[in-house]
Amino acid sequence: MRFKTVELIVEETPWTPNTTKLAPAKPEEIVGLKIAYGEVDLGRQIKAAGGKWNPVR
């Protein structure tokens, strides 16, 4: 099967994200990232920065 999709915009309004709920991660804090299949270069950069793969998550 092959599908062709389209996105339909029905309304446009200004938006300001609410940043008060999101605090930046502390340098020592462990955060989860989801890296898409095929993002080899990005995965290498993350590993070089100390990132570790968690097969459970």
Secondary structure, DSSP 4 states (H G I P E B T S, - for coil): -------------------SS-PPPPTT--------TT-HHHHHHHHHTT----TT-
